[in-house]
Amino acid sequence: MAGIDPKAQGKVAVLFGGDSAEREVSLMSGSGVLAALQAEGVDAHAFDPGERNLLELKAEGFQRAFIALHGRHGEDGTVQGALELMGIPYTGSGVMASAIAMDKITTKRVWLADKLSTPRWVSLKRGELQRERVRTVPDELGLPIFVKPPHEGSSIGASKVMGYSDMQAAVELAAKYDAEVLCEEFVDGAELTCPVLGEGADAIALPVIEIRAEGGNYDYQNKYFTDTTQYLVGQLPADEQARVQALVLDAYRSLGARGWGRVDVMRRKTDGQLFLLEINTSPGMTSHSLVPKAAAAVGISYPKLCLYLLSQARLDSQA
């Protein structure tokens, strides 16, 4: 990562804020990235697509975009497509990989096609939210169950259901955020996550992080606003870390992700089997975020990480 010329990055827009349910987190991520890039000597400027028209990027002569948006209209391929049309290279995955990764159900289907393990699930469309249908889901998946909107992140709209009587409320909550509801088998075990940098055969996995949240509930509050959650970085036995990293790289490459990302994994307590949960193609960059923690463990500072990610910005059409 040495030898990156900050001035060679040109005029850079740090895209953050936006209009998704994750706006608050994006504002925190983008503020950190902006300050880091400016400290490194990059001509970086704040740009909030939630308050400004994206077309202003072209009119104002921006030459690169660092995407620090999370959720819809930022992480789902829409902003990536707009930047493609304007010819402004951007950080992270391209249009297709971003769109697939944002949809947890489509992601599962791709992974299963590549014979990668993921928890069993049931999806409920808008016309399948009646109590008679919802109450059958635990019969199919067992209990507990995670119920979540498949196009949201940061645990927004997600619930852990312990009994039949909680199913309807959990489904109705998730349906407030999405046209489809994902009901997923609960895997009892260690919650792991592993960031990835790069693309294709050259992609590398950073140290695996084991997450230990208070009460085993790694929700929105515990992710961003409390200091009780424990993050054990790179502390798995070497062979176990290598096993997780190999699965994560397969999952990352399966979707055609590039630039950077973070893959969430569960390791089942009973037999150690690994299950892929989801992939984030625009991970958080807040003070509590996991990619900077893993990078720091291998000697990559937050500012240097931001500069490296910016230097990798490109368009789908660029080889």
N, C-alpha and C positions, 0 to 999 in steps of 0.2 A: 504493500500500500504506500510505500515511500515513492517520492518523486512525482506526485500529482501536483501540477501547477494550478493554484487557485484561480489565477487570472485567466487561464486558458478555458475556464468553464463558461466565460461570457456573462451576460446578464441573466440572472437566475431568479425564477419565481418559485417561492416556497408556497405550495398550495395547501391550505389548511382551513379548518372551519367547516365549510360546506353546509348542506341542509339535511344531513342524515340524523338518525337518532344518536349517533356517536359524535355529534358536533363538539360536545364539551371535551371529550378525550382528544379529538383532533386538534382543538385549539391548544391544548397542553403539549401535544407532540410537536406541532408546527412551530410553536414558540421556542422550544428547545432546539430544534433543527436550525431555525433561522439564526438564533444567537450563535450557535456553533459554527455555521458556515461563515457568518460575518467575522467571527473571531479568527477564522482560518484565512481571511483575506478575500473571500468570494464576494462578488458584487451581487448579493442576495437581497430580495425584497419580499415582503409579505403580500400574499394575494389570497383573498377569501372568496371562493366561487359562490358562497352563500349570499354575498353582498354585491358581487360584481359579475359582469358578463365575461365569460371565458374568452370571447373574441377580442377583448382588450389586451390579452397577452400578445397577440400578433401585432396589434396596432402600436403597442408600447415597446416592441422590439426585443422581447424576451427570447433568449436563445436556448434555454433549458428549463425544465420544470422538475422540482423535487416534490413528489406527491406524498404529502403527510396527511392526506384525507383518509378517513375510515368509513366503511359501510357504503351504502348506496350513493350513487353519483360521485364516486371517488375511488372505490376499490372494486367496482363491478364491471369495469370495461368501458363505461360511458365516457368518463373524462379521458381515458386513454384513447378512445376513438376520436374525440374532438381534437386532442393534441396531434394525433396522426394526420388528420385533415389539415391542420395548421402547419404541419412540418416541424413541430417543436419536440425534440427528444425529451424523454421523461424517464424517471427512475422506476424500477420495479417491472413487473410482468406486463406483457402485451395485452391486447384486447381480448383474445379468446381465453387465455389462461386466467386472466382477471375475472372474466364473466363466469367461467366454470367454478373457480375456487370460491366465489362469493355465494354460490348455490351449494349448500352442504349435501343436498340429495344428489345432484348431478355429479358432484365430486365423488361421492360414495360409488356411484355407478361406474365411473371411470376407473377408480381403484379396484373395484371387484373384477372389472374386465381384465385388469392387469394382475389379477390374483393376489391383491394386497388386502390384508385383513382389516375389517372395520366392523363396529358393532351392528347387530341386526337392527332393523328399523321398520316403522310403518309410517307412511305419509297420508295425511288427511287433507283432501281438497275442501273448498268452501262448502260444497254440498254434502260433506260427510261429517259435519260437526254436531249432528244430533246426538243426544245422550245415549240412544240405543247403540249407535256405532262406536262412540267414544269408549263406552264401558267394556267393549270387547278387546280393546288394545292390550290391556294387561294380560288377558288370556293368551295372546299371541307372543308377547315379549317377556312376561313375568314382571315382577316388581322388585325393586324400585324401577322407575322409568324417568328419563330426562325428556321433557317436552320443550320445544324451542321453535322459534321462527327460523326457517332455513336460510334467509337472506340477511340476518342481522348478526352482529358480533358483540363482543364485550359482555356476553351473558344477558343482553337486553331481551326481555320477554321470555326468559328461560326459567323453568321450574323443575325441581326434583320431586317427583310424585311418589309418595310412600304407600298410598292405598287407593282403592277404587273410588272412594268418595272425593278424592282430590283431583281426579282426572279432568272433570268438566271445567273447573275453574282454570286449571293450567292450560288447557287447550284454548279456552276463550281469551286468556291473556296473550298467548302466542299469536292468535288470530288477529289481534289488534295491530300487529306489526307486519303481517304477511298474508298472502292469499292462500298459503299452504302451511300446514303444521307438520313438523317433524317429531315423531315419537321414537326415542332411541333406547335400546337396551342399556341398562346400567351395568358398567363393568367395575366391580369392586377391586380396588388396588391403587397403585401409585399413579399420580398424575404427573406426566412428563411433558416437556416441550423442548424443541431443538431448532434453533435458527439455522438458516442456510444462506450462503453467499455465493453468487456466481451463476453459471448457466451450464446446462448439459453435462458433458463428461468432466468439465472443469469445476463444477459446483463443489463446494466444501461444506461440511456440517461443522458448526461450532459446538462447544461443549453442551451436553445435555443438562437441563435444569429440572430438578424434582421440586414440585410445588406442594407445600404443606400449609393449607389454609386453616384458620381457626374453625373447628367444628366440621372440617372437611368440605367447607362450602366456599369455593373459589368464585364468588359472585362479583357483580359490578363494584360493590363497595370495597370488597377485599382486594380487588385487582388494582384499584387506583387511589383509594383514600384512607387506607389503614396501614399500619406498620407492623401488624402482628403476623402477617403471612411470611412463612419462611421459604427462601429460595436457595436450594442446595445446588450450587453450580459445579458441574464436573466432578461430582463426588460418587458417581456410580463406579463399581468395579470396571476395570478396563475392558473386559470382554463384553460386559453388559452394555457399556456405553457404545462400543463399536456395533453391537447388534441393533441398538436403537438408531444410531446414526445411519446405518445401512438402509433400514426401512424408511427413514425420513427422506433420504436422498432418492430412493425409488419413488416415493410418493410425490416429491417435488418435481422430478423429471417426468413422471407419468402425466402430469398436467401441463407440461411445457413451461413451467414457471421460470423466471429469470430475474437477475438483479439481486433479489433477496426475498426472504420469506421466513415463516416460522410454522412448524408443523407440531400439532398437539397429539399426544399419544397416551393411552392408558396401558399399564402393565398389570395384568390380572394377578391378584394375590395368590390364588390357588395353584396356578401352574406357570406363572411368568409369561404367558402369551401376551403379545403386543397387539394393540388395536389402534388404528388411525382414527382420530376424531375429526379433525379439520385442518385446513391450511390457511394461513393469513398471508396475503400477498402485499399488504401495506401495514406491517406490524406497528404497534405503538412505540413511540419514542419519548415517553414521559419519564419522570424520575423513578417510577415503579416498573418500567417496562423491561421485558426479558431479553430482547436482542442486545441492548447495550450491556446488560449484565454478563451475558455469555461472551461478548466481544472483549469486555474488560478482563475476563479470566484468561484470555490469550494475548493480553497486552495491547489491545486496540482501544484507544480512548474514544469517548463519545464524539468529539470534534473530528478525529481522523476517520471514524466510521462514517459520519455524515459526508465528509469529503469524498471518501471512496465510493459510496453509493451514488453520489452526484456524478462522479466521473464515469460511471457505468451507464448513464442515461442514454437511451437510444430509441429509435422507432422500429416498429415491426418490419418495415421494409429495408432496414439496414442489417446487413449480414454481420 
